[in-house]
Amino acid sequence: MLEQTLADAERALAQGERAAAARLLACALATDQQAESRARVFRIAERHLLGEDQPAPARSYAALPEHPLVSVVIATRNRAALLADALAAVAAQTYRHWEIVLVNDGGEPVEDIARAVLADRSAGERLRAFSHAESEGPAYARNTGIAEARGEVVAFLDDDDRLAPEHLRGLVAALADTRAGVAYSGCDIVMERLDGGARIELSRHRQPMPDAFNAPLLLVRNYIPLNCCAFRAELFHAHGGFDELLSCLEDWELLLRLGRNAGFVHLAEATAEYRVRAPEVRDSVSKARPGDTASAFARIYARHASDDALVAVAREAYRWLVLSGNYARFG
């Protein structure tokens, strides 16, 4: 039964019968609760969405200065050893017109550590540090960074991630195109284990991304890690920053909002690393409080509603796979 339904859905998509295909896939979701079956539904819908490009908003921006200042916002909380690696990655950038806006979100003091790391690389004067008395969450911390940023371009780096030395140079070059509001690089996903002060790499793979910005796919899932991105600062003044009611997935909501209003440019080279620990290591909100993830999905899907039936089916399958813990296995 499932095989025939999925085959009929694939045939309908090939013939351009999108609504009929969506009905068939929705029927498959309703009648088969197995994770592998739901993953197959998701992959069929996703594969079709990957073939769709959406024209960028017709918007032109003022030319940036020849060497725009890039404000790299790093929000951190109680991960000093990992933070040191992130700071060193910024200090090693071949593009030299940058500042670091470090926001300590209610954690143990790290400013002295940060200044020491950067001083060793002759970059101590490029740090501007701010602290919250209590933890306000990643969205609030990043918004603090945006508010304090002085650059024409704003980039973000999580305190446990890394950048290749040419990362900022490539993104700034892409933003020289006056039609581009956001530039984003490719990314490697790195699984690691912490052993004392050592970071032991367990695996690495390239984050799959379409060749060009794909708005329909972004409506379903976030395929662009925030660390890959650089934004014209004016976008935040025009469209706002991160949604502070979200304790996770706030980066996805921001990209969806900007995707309706700004041109996105993709650089294929992977110059960012998104680093994760094993699933049992509860070092993020989405791992520690899965209920927050469910609430975030509901808020994001409601705010960025779509009347596309195929997007709706893909969303239902994807959300179930993530919240049930099966996406890593079958997605």
N, C-alpha and C positions, 0 to 999 in steps of 0.2 A: 504493500500500500504506500509506504513512504517513498520507495524508489520510484514508483510511477508518478506520484505527486511532484516530486522534485524534478523528474524528467519533463513533466508537462510544464512546470514553471520555467525551466531552462528554455524549452521550446517557445514558450510565450514571449520570453525576453528577446530571444533571437528574432522573433517576428514583430517586435516593437509593441507587443500587447502588455504594456507595463502594469496596468490595473489588474488584468487577469492573472499575471504572474504574482503580483502582491497578494491576491486573494488565495492563490494556491499555497504560497509560502506561509501565510497566516494560518491556513488550515493545517499545514504540517506542524507548526508550532503548537497548535491547540490539541492535536491528536497524539503527538509523540513527545513525551517529557524527558527523554534520554538526552544527556548532555551532548553526546556525539552527534545526535540527530539535530539538535538545536544549533550546534556549531556548523553543520552542513548548510542549514538554512541561512545562517549569518554569512557564510562564505559566498554563497550564491548571490545574495543581495549585495554584499560588499564588492564582489568582482564586477558586477554591473555598474555600481556607482563609481568604481575606479575608472571606468571608461568615459566618464562624463566630466567635461570641463565647464566651468562657469566663468563668463567674462568678468574681468576685474572691474570694480566701480570706476567710472570715467572721472577720475580726479587727478588734478595736477598740483604739485606742491612747489613752494619756492625752492630754489637751488640751495643746497647746504653749503657752508663755507668749504674752502679747499681741504682743510683738515678739521672737520668738526670734532668737538669734544664728545667723547663717549662716556656716559656715566654708567658704570657697572654696579648694579644694585645687588648686594648680597645680604640676605636675611639669615640670621643664625641664632641658634639656641643650644648651648651646652654640647657643642661638638668641636672643641678647639683644635684637636689634632687634625680632623678632616678639613676644618676651615683653613688651616695653614697651607694645605695643598691647593685649595681653591685660590687663595690669595697669590700663591706663587705662580699659578697658571696665568692670572691676569698680569702679574709683573713681567712675565716672559713674552707678552704679546709683541709682535713686530710692529704693530701700529701703536705709536707712542702717545697719542693724544687721548688719554683716558684719565678718569678718576674712579676711585672705589667709594661707593656710599654703603657703608657697613651699618646694618641695623640689628642690634642685639635685642631679640624679642623676649626680654625678661629672664635671660639666662645668666650664668656666671660671667663676671667681667672678662672680656677678651680684647679690649682695645690695646693694652700693652703688648699682648702676644701678636696682634695684627701689625702693630707698628714695628715690632722687632723683625717680623718676617719680611716686611717691605723694606725696612732700613737695610737689611742685608743685601737687598737687590737695588739699592739706591733709589727707592721709590716711596720712602716714608711720607713725603710731603703730599702724595697723591691720595692719601686716605682721609676721609671724613667720616667720623663715627658717631652713631646716635644709639640711644638705649631706651627701651620701654621698662618701666618699673615692674610691670607684670606682663606675662605672655598674652598677646592680643591675637595671635594667629598669623599665618603666612600672608593672607590678603592685606591685613592692616599693616604688617611690617613692610611689605613691598610698597604699599601706598605711602608710607613714611619716606621710603627711599625715593619714590617718584617726586614727592613734594620737595625734597631736599636736593634733587639732582640739578646740576648746573649745565649739563650737556645738551647739545642739539639732538643727540641720539641717546637713547636709554636701552641698555641691555641688562640681562639678569643672569645670575649664576647662583645655583643652590650651593650651600656650604659644603656639600659632600661630593660635588661634581668637578669636572676639569674641562679645560679648553685647550685645543692645539694652539701653538704660537701664532698662526696666521688667521685665527678665527675672526677677530675684530676687523682686520684689514679687509677680508673678503666681504663682510657684511656692510662696512662703510662704502666700499666700492659699489655694491649693489644699490645702496640707497642714493647714490649720485643720480640715478634715474629719477627724474622728477615725478614719474608716475608711481613710484614705489613708496609706500608708507611703512611697510614691514618687510624685512629681509630675514630669511632663515636658512640655516645650513643643514646638511645631513648630520646624522648622529649615530654613535655607537652605544649600544646598551651593554653595560659591563656588570656582570654578577661578581661580587667580591665577598671575601670573608675577612673580618678584622681579627687579627691575632696579636694581642698586645698593642704595640705601636705600629705594626706592619699591616699593610693592605695587600691581601693576596687575591689576585685575579683568578676567578674560577672559569669564567666563560665570557665571550664577547661576540656580539652579532650586530649587524647593521639594522637600524630601525627602518622598516619598509616605508617608503614615501612615494607618492605619485611624482612624476617629473615636474608637474606644475601644480599650483594651488588648487585643491579640490574641495569646494564648498559643500557639496552634498555629502562627501565622506566625513567632513568635519562636523556636520550636523549629527552624525551617528557616534563618532568617537574622536578623541583627540590624538592625532597622529604626529603632532608637532611639539616636541618637548620645549618648554619655555627657554631653557638654556641655549637653544639653537637660535633664538630670535634677537633682532635689534629693531627698535621702533623709533620713528621720528617722535621727538618729545611732544610735538604739538598734538599728536593723536590723543594723548591723555588729557590735555586741556579741553579738547573738543568732545571726547566721548567718555571720559571718566577712566578711573583706574580699576583695580580689582574689586569684586563684589565681596564686601566684608561680612556678609551674612553666610558666606560659604567657608567652611573650615577645611575643605579640600576641593579639588577640581576647579579652583578659582582661575587657574591659568587657561583652562579650556573655555570657560565662559567668556573671558576677556578676548580670546582669539575669535570666538564666534561673533562677538559684538563688533570687533574691528573688521572681521571678514566681510561684513555688510557695507563697510564704509571706506575701506582702504585697499589699495593694491598690494598684493603679496608677491614677493620674488623669492624663488627657491634656488639655492646653491647646492648642487649635488654632493660636493665634497663634504665628508664627515669631519667636521672640526670641533664638535662638541662630544663630550662623554656624559651619559646619564648613568649614574652608578647606583646599584641597588644591592641590598643584602638579602639573604635567604628569606623566604616568606614568613618563617617563624620569628624573625627578628622584628619586633614591633617598634620600628623607629620612624614611623610616619603616621599621620592621622588616619589615612585610609586603611592601614594595617591595624592600628590600635583601636579604632572606633568604626567598624564597618557600617554601623547605623548612620553615621555621618555621610558615608559614601552614598547610601541609598537616598538620603534626603537631598544630597547634592545633585544626583541624577534627576530626581523629580523636579527640582527647581530649574535646572538647566534645560531639560527637555520642554518644560512648560514655557519658560521665557523665550526660548528659540524654537517655537512650534513650527511644524512643517505639515503642509497638506499633501505631501507626496507619500502615497501609500507604501512605496518601496522603502523609503526612509523610515517610515513607521515600523515596518516589519523588522528591518535591520536593527532599529533601536530596541525593540522588544527583545530580540535575540541577544544582542550585545549586553544589554543591562542584566539579563538573567545570567549570562555566562560569567560576567564580572562578579556579581553579588553572590553567586553560588560558589565562587572560587574555581570555576572550570575554564576560565578564559585562557590562562597560561597553558593548560593542557590541550585544549582543542581549538582555541581561537586562532 
